[in-house]
Amino acid sequence: MGIHLRSITATAKQALRLQSLAWRSTSTSPDRHVPRGHVTVYVEDIDDQKVQRRERFLVPVAYLNQPLFRGLLARAEEEFGFDHPPGGLTIPCREDAFWEITSQLHASRSRKRD
């Protein structure tokens, strides 16, 4: 029980940290610092060929080589090729789906560290 609770606590703390990074990266402040070991990606929710919403996220560079994230990169390549909208790497995906994938990657990464 103690191990399970510790795992849940660690996951919750990391989720809050990720949310904090995501919030900070979407703020309107002029400080757009990207922490070492992270990359900025934009998630565009596209519906009927119209962009509904575009959010900026910071993700660990280690995610770029993970199969789940590579699936997102493949979708970006299909949608945009190498000609992404201004501002950087853009992933055509619903925001909630992006959160789900990055949460799974984080949980997997945390288990490997324990």
Biopython code that builds the backbone (N, CA, C, O; Angstrom):
import numpy as np
from Bio.PDB.StructureBuilder import StructureBuilder

atoms = [
    (1, "MET", "N", (0.825, -1.199, 0.000)),
    (1, "MET", "CA", (0.000, 0.000, 0.000)),
    (1, "MET", "C", (0.866, 1.258, 0.000)),
    (1, "MET", "O", (0.571, 2.221, -0.708)),
    (2, "GLY", "N", (1.948, 1.245, 0.807)),
    (2, "GLY", "CA", (2.823, 2.407, 0.887)),
    (2, "GLY", "C", (3.500, 2.711, -0.427)),
    (2, "GLY", "O", (3.646, 3.878, -0.791)),
    (3, "ILE", "N", (3.920, 1.675, -1.154)),
    (3, "ILE", "CA", (4.578, 1.877, -2.444)),
    (3, "ILE", "C", (3.594, 2.467, -3.444)),
    (3, "ILE", "O", (3.928, 3.386, -4.191)),
    (4, "HIS", "N", (2.382, 1.931, -3.451)),
    (4, "HIS", "CA", (1.359, 2.431, -4.360)),
    (4, "HIS", "C", (1.038, 3.905, -4.077)),
    (4, "HIS", "O", (0.920, 4.707, -5.004)),
    (5, "LEU", "N", (0.899, 4.251, -2.813)),
    (5, "LEU", "CA", (0.604, 5.629, -2.436)),
    (5, "LEU", "C", (1.756, 6.543, -2.825)),
    (5, "LEU", "O", (1.527, 7.656, -3.298)),
    (6, "ARG", "N", (2.997, 6.087, -2.632)),
    (6, "ARG", "CA", (4.161, 6.888, -3.003)),
    (6, "ARG", "C", (4.176, 7.140, -4.513)),
    (6, "ARG", "O", (4.502, 8.237, -4.966)),
    (7, "SER", "N", (3.821, 6.118, -5.277)),
    (7, "SER", "CA", (3.781, 6.245, -6.731)),
    (7, "SER", "C", (2.716, 7.259, -7.162)),
    (7, "SER", "O", (2.950, 8.085, -8.044)),
    (8, "ILE", "N", (1.559, 7.183, -6.532)),
    (8, "ILE", "CA", (0.475, 8.121, -6.848)),
    (8, "ILE", "C", (0.888, 9.542, -6.493)),
    (8, "ILE", "O", (0.641, 10.474, -7.257)),
    (9, "THR", "N", (1.514, 9.705, -5.337)),
    (9, "THR", "CA", (1.956, 11.030, -4.905)),
    (9, "THR", "C", (2.980, 11.603, -5.865)),
    (9, "THR", "O", (2.899, 12.773, -6.240)),
    (10, "ALA", "N", (3.949, 10.781, -6.267)),
    (10, "ALA", "CA", (4.983, 11.244, -7.193)),
    (10, "ALA", "C", (4.369, 11.629, -8.537)),
    (10, "ALA", "O", (4.749, 12.641, -9.126)),
    (11, "THR", "N", (3.422, 10.826, -9.022)),
    (11, "THR", "CA", (2.763, 11.125, -10.294)),
    (11, "THR", "C", (1.966, 12.419, -10.193)),
    (11, "THR", "O", (1.984, 13.232, -11.117)),
    (12, "ALA", "N", (1.268, 12.616, -9.081)),
    (12, "ALA", "CA", (0.476, 13.838, -8.896)),
    (12, "ALA", "C", (1.377, 15.071, -8.862)),
    (12, "ALA", "O", (1.052, 16.100, -9.454)),
    (13, "LYS", "N", (2.510, 14.962, -8.165)),
    (13, "LYS", "CA", (3.433, 16.095, -8.104)),
    (13, "LYS", "C", (3.972, 16.438, -9.485)),
    (13, "LYS", "O", (4.067, 17.609, -9.853)),
    (14, "GLN", "N", (4.323, 15.403, -10.247)),
    (14, "GLN", "CA", (4.843, 15.645, -11.596)),
    (14, "GLN", "C", (3.765, 16.254, -12.487)),
    (14, "GLN", "O", (4.052, 17.149, -13.282)),
    (15, "ALA", "N", (2.539, 15.780, -12.363)),
    (15, "ALA", "CA", (1.445, 16.335, -13.170)),
    (15, "ALA", "C", (1.266, 17.816, -12.868)),
    (15, "ALA", "O", (1.062, 18.620, -13.777)),
    (16, "LEU", "N", (1.344, 18.176, -11.588)),
    (16, "LEU", "CA", (1.225, 19.585, -11.226)),
    (16, "LEU", "C", (2.382, 20.396, -11.809)),
    (16, "LEU", "O", (2.193, 21.525, -12.262)),
    (17, "ARG", "N", (3.582, 19.808, -11.793)),
    (17, "ARG", "CA", (4.731, 20.505, -12.361)),
    (17, "ARG", "C", (4.556, 20.691, -13.870)),
    (17, "ARG", "O", (4.867, 21.754, -14.409)),
    (18, "LEU", "N", (4.052, 19.645, -14.554)),
    (18, "LEU", "CA", (3.806, 19.761, -15.991)),
    (18, "LEU", "C", (2.752, 20.825, -16.277)),
    (18, "LEU", "O", (2.888, 21.612, -17.213)),
    (19, "GLN", "N", (1.697, 20.839, -15.459)),
    (19, "GLN", "CA", (0.670, 21.857, -15.643)),
    (19, "GLN", "C", (1.248, 23.242, -15.421)),
    (19, "GLN", "O", (0.905, 24.186, -16.132)),
    (20, "SER", "N", (2.126, 23.364, -14.435)),
    (20, "SER", "CA", (2.760, 24.643, -14.173)),
    (20, "SER", "C", (3.603, 25.072, -15.365)),
    (20, "SER", "O", (3.562, 26.233, -15.772)),
    (21, "LEU", "N", (4.370, 24.135, -15.929)),
    (21, "LEU", "CA", (5.171, 24.460, -17.110)),
    (21, "LEU", "C", (4.273, 24.847, -18.276)),
    (21, "LEU", "O", (4.557, 25.804, -18.997)),
    (22, "ALA", "N", (3.185, 24.096, -18.459)),
    (22, "ALA", "CA", (2.284, 24.398, -19.562)),
    (22, "ALA", "C", (1.640, 25.773, -19.358)),
    (22, "ALA", "O", (1.531, 26.555, -20.303)),
    (23, "TRP", "N", (1.215, 26.066, -18.130)),
    (23, "TRP", "CA", (0.596, 27.363, -17.861)),
    (23, "TRP", "C", (1.594, 28.478, -18.109)),
    (23, "TRP", "O", (1.279, 29.482, -18.747)),
    (24, "ARG", "N", (2.808, 28.287, -17.592)),
    (24, "ARG", "CA", (3.813, 29.321, -17.739)),
    (24, "ARG", "C", (4.135, 29.540, -19.216)),
    (24, "ARG", "O", (4.367, 30.671, -19.643)),
    (25, "SER", "N", (4.148, 28.457, -19.994)),
    (25, "SER", "CA", (4.504, 28.600, -21.397)),
    (25, "SER", "C", (3.394, 29.243, -22.211)),
    (25, "SER", "O", (3.658, 29.782, -23.286)),
    (26, "THR", "N", (2.150, 29.197, -21.722)),
    (26, "THR", "CA", (1.059, 29.818, -22.461)),
    (26, "THR", "C", (0.753, 31.219, -21.969)),
    (26, "THR", "O", (-0.128, 31.889, -22.507)),
    (27, "SER", "N", (1.462, 31.662, -20.964)),
    (27, "SER", "CA", (1.204, 33.005, -20.450)),
    (27, "SER", "C", (1.630, 34.054, -21.470)),
    (27, "SER", "O", (2.370, 33.756, -22.408)),
    (28, "THR", "N", (1.169, 35.253, -21.284)),
    (28, "THR", "CA", (1.476, 36.312, -22.241)),
    (28, "THR", "C", (2.742, 37.071, -21.881)),
    (28, "THR", "O", (3.059, 38.085, -22.503)),
    (29, "SER", "N", (3.459, 36.591, -20.891)),
    (29, "SER", "CA", (4.680, 37.290, -20.505)),
    (29, "SER", "C", (5.712, 37.205, -21.618)),
    (29, "SER", "O", (5.733, 36.236, -22.377)),
    (30, "PRO", "N", (6.574, 38.221, -21.718)),
    (30, "PRO", "CA", (7.565, 38.210, -22.782)),
    (30, "PRO", "C", (8.652, 37.167, -22.565)),
    (30, "PRO", "O", (9.395, 36.855, -23.495)),
    (31, "ASP", "N", (8.761, 36.618, -21.348)),
    (31, "ASP", "CA", (9.777, 35.611, -21.057)),
    (31, "ASP", "C", (9.323, 34.270, -21.614)),
    (31, "ASP", "O", (8.461, 33.605, -21.040)),
    (32, "ARG", "N", (9.910, 33.885, -22.731)),
    (32, "ARG", "CA", (9.561, 32.619, -23.377)),
    (32, "ARG", "C", (10.704, 31.630, -23.213)),
    (32, "ARG", "O", (11.003, 30.870, -24.134)),
    (33, "HIS", "N", (11.343, 31.630, -22.050)),
    (33, "HIS", "CA", (12.478, 30.764, -21.775)),
    (33, "HIS", "C", (12.061, 29.291, -21.865)),
    (33, "HIS", "O", (11.030, 28.890, -21.324)),
    (34, "VAL", "N", (12.871, 28.507, -22.551)),
    (34, "VAL", "CA", (12.652, 27.071, -22.626)),
    (34, "VAL", "C", (13.728, 26.406, -21.772)),
    (34, "VAL", "O", (14.915, 26.539, -22.067)),
    (35, "PRO", "N", (13.330, 25.692, -20.715)),
    (35, "PRO", "CA", (14.316, 25.065, -19.841)),
    (35, "PRO", "C", (15.181, 24.055, -20.599)),
    (35, "PRO", "O", (14.739, 23.445, -21.572)),
    (36, "ARG", "N", (16.388, 23.895, -20.144)),
    (36, "ARG", "CA", (17.311, 22.944, -20.744)),
    (36, "ARG", "C", (16.676, 21.551, -20.743)),
    (36, "ARG", "O", (16.073, 21.134, -19.754)),
    (37, "GLY", "N", (16.818, 20.848, -21.850)),
    (37, "GLY", "CA", (16.272, 19.499, -21.961)),
    (37, "GLY", "C", (14.819, 19.459, -22.379)),
    (37, "GLY", "O", (14.196, 18.398, -22.343)),
    (38, "HIS", "N", (14.266, 20.595, -22.776)),
    (38, "HIS", "CA", (12.876, 20.674, -23.209)),
    (38, "HIS", "C", (12.802, 21.287, -24.602)),
    (38, "HIS", "O", (13.740, 21.940, -25.062)),
    (39, "VAL", "N", (11.687, 21.067, -25.254)),
    (39, "VAL", "CA", (11.441, 21.654, -26.564)),
    (39, "VAL", "C", (10.012, 22.213, -26.561)),
    (39, "VAL", "O", (9.122, 21.673, -25.904)),
    (40, "THR", "N", (9.817, 23.282, -27.294)),
    (40, "THR", "CA", (8.495, 23.888, -27.398)),
    (40, "THR", "C", (7.739, 23.255, -28.556)),
    (40, "THR", "O", (8.276, 23.124, -29.656)),
    (41, "VAL", "N", (6.510, 22.868, -28.313)),
    (41, "VAL", "CA", (5.629, 22.391, -29.380)),
    (41, "VAL", "C", (4.306, 23.133, -29.254)),
    (41, "VAL", "O", (3.913, 23.570, -28.173)),
    (42, "TYR", "N", (3.643, 23.258, -30.373)),
    (42, "TYR", "CA", (2.318, 23.864, -30.397)),
    (42, "TYR", "C", (1.318, 22.786, -30.751)),
    (42, "TYR", "O", (1.550, 21.989, -31.660)),
    (43, "VAL", "N", (0.215, 22.761, -30.042)),
    (43, "VAL", "CA", (-0.842, 21.798, -30.296)),
    (43, "VAL", "C", (-2.017, 22.563, -30.874)),
    (43, "VAL", "O", (-2.569, 23.461, -30.238)),
    (44, "GLU", "N", (-2.394, 22.190, -32.099)),
    (44, "GLU", "CA", (-3.506, 22.838, -32.786)),
    (44, "GLU", "C", (-4.685, 21.887, -32.857)),
    (44, "GLU", "O", (-4.571, 20.771, -33.364)),
    (45, "ASP", "N", (-5.795, 22.333, -32.353)),
    (45, "ASP", "CA", (-7.031, 21.567, -32.454)),
    (45, "ASP", "C", (-7.718, 22.022, -33.735)),
    (45, "ASP", "O", (-8.239, 23.136, -33.804)),
    (46, "ILE", "N", (-7.719, 21.157, -34.749)),
    (46, "ILE", "CA", (-8.274, 21.514, -36.054)),
    (46, "ILE", "C", (-9.598, 20.798, -36.235)),
    (46, "ILE", "O", (-9.682, 19.582, -36.061)),
    (47, "ASP", "N", (-10.629, 21.550, -36.583)),
    (47, "ASP", "CA", (-11.955, 20.987, -36.812)),
    (47, "ASP", "C", (-12.475, 21.528, -38.136)),
    (47, "ASP", "O", (-12.579, 22.742, -38.313)),
    (48, "ASP", "N", (-12.800, 20.640, -39.061)),
    (48, "ASP", "CA", (-13.290, 21.043, -40.386)),
    (48, "ASP", "C", (-12.350, 22.031, -41.057)),
    (48, "ASP", "O", (-12.779, 23.049, -41.600)),
    (49, "GLN", "N", (-11.042, 21.711, -41.011)),
    (49, "GLN", "CA", (-9.996, 22.507, -41.644)),
    (49, "GLN", "C", (-9.854, 23.921, -41.070)),
    (49, "GLN", "O", (-9.213, 24.774, -41.684)),
    (50, "LYS", "N", (-10.439, 24.171, -39.912)),
    (50, "LYS", "CA", (-10.289, 25.460, -39.241)),
    (50, "LYS", "C", (-9.614, 25.240, -37.903)),
    (50, "LYS", "O", (-9.989, 24.343, -37.148)),
    (51, "VAL", "N", (-8.625, 26.056, -37.615)),
    (51, "VAL", "CA", (-7.941, 25.953, -36.328)),
    (51, "VAL", "C", (-8.882, 26.471, -35.250)),
    (51, "VAL", "O", (-9.307, 27.625, -35.279)),
    (52, "GLN", "N", (-9.200, 25.595, -34.295)),
    (52, "GLN", "CA", (-10.073, 25.982, -33.194)),
    (52, "GLN", "C", (-9.279, 26.610, -32.054)),
    (52, "GLN", "O", (-9.743, 27.527, -31.375)),
    (53, "ARG", "N", (-8.060, 26.086, -31.864)),
    (53, "ARG", "CA", (-7.275, 26.538, -30.722)),
    (53, "ARG", "C", (-5.824, 26.125, -30.927)),
    (53, "ARG", "O", (-5.552, 25.062, -31.485)),
    (54, "ARG", "N", (-4.890, 26.963, -30.477)),
    (54, "ARG", "CA", (-3.462, 26.648, -30.562)),
    (54, "ARG", "C", (-2.833, 26.971, -29.214)),
    (54, "ARG", "O", (-2.899, 28.104, -28.735)),
    (55, "GLU", "N", (-2.219, 25.950, -28.609)),
    (55, "GLU", "CA", (-1.595, 26.101, -27.295)),
    (55, "GLU", "C", (-0.117, 25.744, -27.374)),
    (55, "GLU", "O", (0.283, 24.867, -28.139)),
    (56, "ARG", "N", (0.680, 26.427, -26.582)),
    (56, "ARG", "CA", (2.125, 26.196, -26.524)),
    (56, "ARG", "C", (2.437, 25.325, -25.313)),
    (56, "ARG", "O", (1.941, 25.578, -24.215)),
    (57, "PHE", "N", (3.270, 24.286, -25.519)),
    (57, "PHE", "CA", (3.662, 23.372, -24.445)),
    (57, "PHE", "C", (5.166, 23.175, -24.456)),
    (57, "PHE", "O", (5.815, 23.300, -25.494)),
    (58, "LEU", "N", (5.702, 22.871, -23.306)),
    (58, "LEU", "CA", (7.093, 22.476, -23.174)),
    (58, "LEU", "C", (7.109, 20.987, -22.866)),
    (58, "LEU", "O", (6.452, 20.534, -21.929)),
    (59, "VAL", "N", (7.861, 20.228, -23.654)),
    (59, "VAL", "CA", (7.960, 18.792, -23.408)),
    (59, "VAL", "C", (9.429, 18.397, -23.307)),
    (59, "VAL", "O", (10.278, 19.001, -23.962)),
    (60, "PRO", "N", (9.735, 17.394, -22.499)),
    (60, "PRO", "CA", (11.114, 16.925, -22.409)),
    (60, "PRO", "C", (11.591, 16.382, -23.761)),
    (60, "PRO", "O", (10.835, 15.718, -24.470)),
    (61, "VAL", "N", (12.824, 16.663, -24.103)),
    (61, "VAL", "CA", (13.404, 16.190, -25.354)),
    (61, "VAL", "C", (13.347, 14.667, -25.421)),
    (61, "VAL", "O", (13.216, 14.104, -26.508)),
    (62, "ALA", "N", (13.443, 13.998, -24.284)),
    (62, "ALA", "CA", (13.413, 12.535, -24.248)),
    (62, "ALA", "C", (12.125, 11.963, -24.848)),
    (62, "ALA", "O", (12.126, 10.827, -25.324)),
    (63, "TYR", "N", (11.039, 12.719, -24.836)),
    (63, "TYR", "CA", (9.779, 12.235, -25.400)),
    (63, "TYR", "C", (9.834, 12.095, -26.920)),
    (63, "TYR", "O", (9.093, 11.297, -27.493)),
    (64, "LEU", "N", (10.691, 12.853, -27.568)),
    (64, "LEU", "CA", (10.704, 12.887, -29.029)),
    (64, "LEU", "C", (11.008, 11.537, -29.654)),
    (64, "LEU", "O", (10.635, 11.295, -30.802)),
    (65, "ASN", "N", (11.668, 10.664, -28.935)),
    (65, "ASN", "CA", (12.025, 9.364, -29.485)),
    (65, "ASN", "C", (11.089, 8.243, -29.023)),
    (65, "ASN", "O", (11.295, 7.084, -29.382)),
    (66, "GLN", "N", (10.081, 8.569, -28.243)),
    (66, "GLN", "CA", (9.140, 7.567, -27.748)),
    (66, "GLN", "C", (8.078, 7.269, -28.807)),
    (66, "GLN", "O", (7.616, 8.188, -29.485)),
    (67, "PRO", "N", (7.677, 5.987, -28.964)),
    (67, "PRO", "CA", (6.702, 5.621, -30.000)),
    (67, "PRO", "C", (5.396, 6.423, -29.947)),
    (67, "PRO", "O", (4.878, 6.818, -30.992)),
    (68, "LEU", "N", (4.859, 6.668, -28.752)),
    (68, "LEU", "CA", (3.613, 7.443, -28.665)),
    (68, "LEU", "C", (3.796, 8.855, -29.224)),
    (68, "LEU", "O", (2.955, 9.348, -29.976)),
    (69, "PHE", "N", (4.887, 9.487, -28.855)),
    (69, "PHE", "CA", (5.122, 10.857, -29.321)),
    (69, "PHE", "C", (5.492, 10.867, -30.799)),
    (69, "PHE", "O", (5.146, 11.799, -31.524)),
    (70, "ARG", "N", (6.197, 9.829, -31.242)),
    (70, "ARG", "CA", (6.538, 9.745, -32.666)),
    (70, "ARG", "C", (5.277, 9.657, -33.525)),
    (70, "ARG", "O", (5.258, 10.129, -34.662)),
    (71, "GLY", "N", (4.226, 9.049, -32.974)),
    (71, "GLY", "CA", (2.942, 9.024, -33.675)),
    (71, "GLY", "C", (2.405, 10.438, -33.891)),
    (71, "GLY", "O", (1.875, 10.755, -34.956)),
    (72, "LEU", "N", (2.550, 11.285, -32.866)),
    (72, "LEU", "CA", (2.132, 12.688, -33.001)),
    (72, "LEU", "C", (2.983, 13.411, -34.044)),
    (72, "LEU", "O", (2.479, 14.209, -34.834)),
    (73, "LEU", "N", (4.282, 13.117, -34.029)),
    (73, "LEU", "CA", (5.175, 13.754, -35.009)),
    (73, "LEU", "C", (4.838, 13.310, -36.425)),
    (73, "LEU", "O", (4.935, 14.099, -37.365)),
    (74, "ALA", "N", (4.441, 12.046, -36.581)),
    (74, "ALA", "CA", (4.033, 11.556, -37.908)),
    (74, "ALA", "C", (2.781, 12.286, -38.385)),
    (74, "ALA", "O", (2.670, 12.619, -39.564)),
    (75, "ARG", "N", (1.838, 12.537, -37.475)),
    (75, "ARG", "CA", (0.630, 13.299, -37.840)),
    (75, "ARG", "C", (0.996, 14.717, -38.263)),
    (75, "ARG", "O", (0.425, 15.264, -39.207)),
    (76, "ALA", "N", (1.958, 15.303, -37.551)),
    (76, "ALA", "CA", (2.401, 16.653, -37.906)),
    (76, "ALA", "C", (3.044, 16.658, -39.289)),
    (76, "ALA", "O", (2.831, 17.580, -40.077)),
    (77, "GLU", "N", (3.825, 15.631, -39.576)),
    (77, "GLU", "CA", (4.471, 15.543, -40.891)),
    (77, "GLU", "C", (3.431, 15.374, -41.997)),
    (77, "GLU", "O", (3.552, 15.983, -43.060)),
    (78, "GLU", "N", (2.407, 14.547, -41.751)),
    (78, "GLU", "CA", (1.340, 14.362, -42.741)),
    (78, "GLU", "C", (0.592, 15.667, -42.998)),
    (78, "GLU", "O", (0.270, 16.000, -44.138)),
    (79, "GLU", "N", (0.326, 16.395, -41.926)),
    (79, "GLU", "CA", (-0.463, 17.623, -42.032)),
    (79, "GLU", "C", (0.330, 18.786, -42.630)),
    (79, "GLU", "O", (-0.167, 19.502, -43.498)),
    (80, "PHE", "N", (1.558, 18.966, -42.161)),
    (80, "PHE", "CA", (2.323, 20.155, -42.530)),
    (80, "PHE", "C", (3.580, 19.879, -43.343)),
    (80, "PHE", "O", (4.152, 20.807, -43.913)),
    (81, "GLY", "N", (4.024, 18.628, -43.410)),
    (81, "GLY", "CA", (5.316, 18.343, -44.022)),
    (81, "GLY", "C", (6.389, 19.006, -43.171)),
    (81, "GLY", "O", (6.359, 18.929, -41.943)),
    (82, "PHE", "N", (7.323, 19.647, -43.826)),
    (82, "PHE", "CA", (8.354, 20.361, -43.071)),
    (82, "PHE", "C", (8.100, 21.866, -43.080)),
    (82, "PHE", "O", (8.959, 22.650, -42.678)),
    (83, "ASP", "N", (6.935, 22.258, -43.533)),
    (83, "ASP", "CA", (6.558, 23.667, -43.604)),
    (83, "ASP", "C", (5.531, 23.958, -42.515)),
    (83, "ASP", "O", (4.340, 24.105, -42.791)),
    (84, "HIS", "N", (6.009, 24.039, -41.271)),
    (84, "HIS", "CA", (5.115, 24.277, -40.141)),
    (84, "HIS", "C", (4.710, 25.744, -40.076)),
    (84, "HIS", "O", (5.436, 26.619, -40.550)),
    (85, "PRO", "N", (3.535, 26.010, -39.481)),
    (85, "PRO", "CA", (3.135, 27.400, -39.271)),
    (85, "PRO", "C", (4.204, 28.145, -38.475)),
    (85, "PRO", "O", (5.003, 27.521, -37.776)),
    (86, "PRO", "N", (4.223, 29.451, -38.575)),
    (86, "PRO", "CA", (5.229, 30.230, -37.847)),
    (86, "PRO", "C", (5.212, 29.922, -36.351)),
    (86, "PRO", "O", (4.155, 29.748, -35.744)),
    (87, "GLY", "N", (6.397, 29.859, -35.784)),
    (87, "GLY", "CA", (6.482, 29.676, -34.348)),
    (87, "GLY", "C", (7.083, 28.363, -33.913)),
    (87, "GLY", "O", (7.515, 28.249, -32.766)),
    (88, "GLY", "N", (7.133, 27.367, -34.776)),
    (88, "GLY", "CA", (7.777, 26.127, -34.374)),
    (88, "GLY", "C", (6.985, 24.891, -34.710)),
    (88, "GLY", "O", (6.032, 24.931, -35.489)),
    (89, "LEU", "N", (7.392, 23.792, -34.112)),
    (89, "LEU", "CA", (6.793, 22.489, -34.348)),
    (89, "LEU", "C", (5.337, 22.501, -33.907)),
    (89, "LEU", "O", (5.032, 22.753, -32.742)),
    (90, "THR", "N", (4.443, 22.224, -34.851)),
    (90, "THR", "CA", (3.016, 22.245, -34.576)),
    (90, "THR", "C", (2.446, 20.844, -34.764)),
    (90, "THR", "O", (2.689, 20.196, -35.782)),
    (91, "ILE", "N", (1.691, 20.388, -33.780)),
    (91, "ILE", "CA", (1.093, 19.057, -33.807)),
    (91, "ILE", "C", (-0.416, 19.198, -33.924)),
    (91, "ILE", "O", (-1.046, 19.814, -33.065)),
    (92, "PRO", "N", (-1.012, 18.628, -34.988)),
    (92, "PRO", "CA", (-2.473, 18.688, -35.128)),
    (92, "PRO", "C", (-3.120, 17.615, -34.238)),
    (92, "PRO", "O", (-3.119, 16.432, -34.578)),
    (93, "CYS", "N", (-3.657, 18.034, -33.125)),
    (93, "CYS", "CA", (-4.156, 17.082, -32.127)),
    (93, "CYS", "C", (-5.052, 17.831, -31.145)),
    (93, "CYS", "O", (-4.843, 19.015, -30.881)),
    (94, "ARG", "N", (-6.049, 17.132, -30.608)),
    (94, "ARG", "CA", (-6.847, 17.742, -29.551)),
    (94, "ARG", "C", (-5.984, 17.889, -28.310)),
    (94, "ARG", "O", (-5.146, 17.033, -28.025)),
    (95, "GLU", "N", (-6.184, 18.954, -27.584)),
    (95, "GLU", "CA", (-5.376, 19.224, -26.403)),
    (95, "GLU", "C", (-5.507, 18.122, -25.354)),
    (95, "GLU", "O", (-4.514, 17.731, -24.742)),
    (96, "ASP", "N", (-6.716, 17.620, -25.142)),
    (96, "ASP", "CA", (-6.899, 16.562, -24.145)),
    (96, "ASP", "C", (-6.179, 15.278, -24.553)),
    (96, "ASP", "O", (-5.670, 14.562, -23.690)),
    (97, "ALA", "N", (-6.128, 14.975, -25.846)),
    (97, "ALA", "CA", (-5.387, 13.802, -26.318)),
    (97, "ALA", "C", (-3.883, 13.998, -26.109)),
    (97, "ALA", "O", (-3.175, 13.059, -25.746)),
    (98, "PHE", "N", (-3.406, 15.215, -26.338)),
    (98, "PHE", "CA", (-1.988, 15.516, -26.110)),
    (98, "PHE", "C", (-1.639, 15.333, -24.643)),
    (98, "PHE", "O", (-0.611, 14.738, -24.321)),
    (99, "TRP", "N", (-2.492, 15.842, -23.737)),
    (99, "TRP", "CA", (-2.262, 15.683, -22.301)),
    (99, "TRP", "C", (-2.221, 14.208, -21.928)),
    (99, "TRP", "O", (-1.381, 13.789, -21.130)),
    (100, "GLU", "N", (-3.122, 13.421, -22.500)),
    (100, "GLU", "CA", (-3.172, 11.982, -22.200)),
    (100, "GLU", "C", (-1.869, 11.298, -22.613)),
    (100, "GLU", "O", (-1.305, 10.514, -21.850)),
    (101, "ILE", "N", (-1.399, 11.594, -23.812)),
    (101, "ILE", "CA", (-0.167, 10.974, -24.309)),
    (101, "ILE", "C", (1.032, 11.392, -23.467)),
    (101, "ILE", "O", (1.843, 10.551, -23.081)),
    (102, "THR", "N", (1.148, 12.685, -23.182)),
    (102, "THR", "CA", (2.299, 13.129, -22.390)),
    (102, "THR", "C", (2.227, 12.606, -20.955)),
    (102, "THR", "O", (3.264, 12.367, -20.337)),
    (103, "SER", "N", (1.032, 12.428, -20.422)),
    (103, "SER", "CA", (0.888, 11.850, -19.081)),
    (103, "SER", "C", (1.347, 10.397, -19.074)),
    (103, "SER", "O", (2.015, 9.957, -18.139)),
    (104, "GLN", "N", (0.989, 9.655, -20.117)),
    (104, "GLN", "CA", (1.433, 8.264, -20.220)),
    (104, "GLN", "C", (2.951, 8.196, -20.332)),
    (104, "GLN", "O", (3.587, 7.357, -19.694)),
    (105, "LEU", "N", (3.524, 9.068, -21.135)),
    (105, "LEU", "CA", (4.982, 9.091, -21.286)),
    (105, "LEU", "C", (5.656, 9.429, -19.962)),
    (105, "LEU", "O", (6.675, 8.837, -19.604)),
    (106, "HIS", "N", (5.085, 10.377, -19.245)),
    (106, "HIS", "CA", (5.650, 10.751, -17.952)),
    (106, "HIS", "C", (5.586, 9.593, -16.968)),
    (106, "HIS", "O", (6.557, 9.317, -16.264)),
    (107, "ALA", "N", (4.445, 8.914, -16.920)),
    (107, "ALA", "CA", (4.283, 7.792, -16.000)),
    (107, "ALA", "C", (5.280, 6.682, -16.343)),
    (107, "ALA", "O", (5.876, 6.079, -15.450)),
    (108, "SER", "N", (5.453, 6.420, -17.617)),
    (108, "SER", "CA", (6.409, 5.403, -18.059)),
    (108, "SER", "C", (7.826, 5.779, -17.678)),
    (108, "SER", "O", (8.605, 4.939, -17.228)),
    (109, "ARG", "N", (8.152, 7.036, -17.860)),
    (109, "ARG", "CA", (9.492, 7.545, -17.531)),
    (109, "ARG", "C", (9.745, 7.485, -16.026)),
    (109, "ARG", "O", (10.852, 7.169, -15.593)),
    (110, "SER", "N", (8.719, 7.789, -15.231)),
    (110, "SER", "CA", (8.843, 7.763, -13.773)),
    (110, "SER", "C", (9.069, 6.335, -13.275)),
    (110, "SER", "O", (9.871, 6.115, -12.368)),
    (111, "ARG", "N", (8.364, 5.363, -13.868)),
    (111, "ARG", "CA", (8.541, 3.974, -13.458)),
    (111, "ARG", "C", (9.955, 3.488, -13.737)),
    (111, "ARG", "O", (10.506, 2.703, -12.965)),
    (112, "LYS", "N", (10.542, 3.946, -14.830)),
    (112, "LYS", "CA", (11.904, 3.539, -15.170)),
    (112, "LYS", "C", (12.911, 4.091, -14.184)),
    (112, "LYS", "O", (13.930, 3.455, -13.914)),
    (113, "ARG", "N", (12.637, 5.280, -13.637)),
    (113, "ARG", "CA", (13.552, 5.898, -12.661)),
    (113, "ARG", "C", (13.489, 5.209, -11.301)),
    (113, "ARG", "O", (14.489, 5.163, -10.585)),
    (114, "ASP", "N", (12.308, 4.665, -10.934)),
    (114, "ASP", "CA", (12.131, 4.042, -9.602)),
    (114, "ASP", "C", (12.829, 2.754, -9.502)),
    (114, "ASP", "O", (12.781, 2.106, -8.457)),
]
sb = StructureBuilder()
sb.init_structure("model")
sb.init_model(0)
sb.init_chain("A")
sb.init_seg("    ")
for serial, (resi, resn, name, xyz) in enumerate(atoms, 1):
    if name == "N":
        sb.init_residue(resn, " ", resi, " ")
    sb.init_atom(name, np.array(xyz, "f"), 0.0, 1.0, " ", f" {name:<3s}", serial, name[0])
structure = sb.get_structure()
